[in-house]
Amino acid sequence: MHKLGVTVALTICNIDLKAQKRPIPGYPANPKTLGQKIRKVRMDRGLLQKDVAATLGVTEDTITNWENGRCLPDLRYQVKINLFLE
């Protein structure tokens, strides 16, 4: 498997099929906001919003609101968020 696609080798026919992976719905390829960065890291790690919420000590709804740009995190969460994003 390649990072940007999938290669399938059919040994019987000696044919290599190559295709791009479908983009994951909601995946921010070029995150610009803090919420988009949180979503990208979360999705890259295969985590659910509830997993991130437990790590940061907030509710799942809070993560949803941050990711969707409805609100910004309080300063008290900045250290935990920075650790999560590293």
Buried (B, 14 or more C-beta within 10 A) or exposed (E): EEEEEEEEEEEEEEEEEEEEEEEEEEEBEEBEBBBBBBBBBBBEEEBEBEBBBBBBEBEBEBBBBBBEEEEEBEEEBEEBBEEBEE
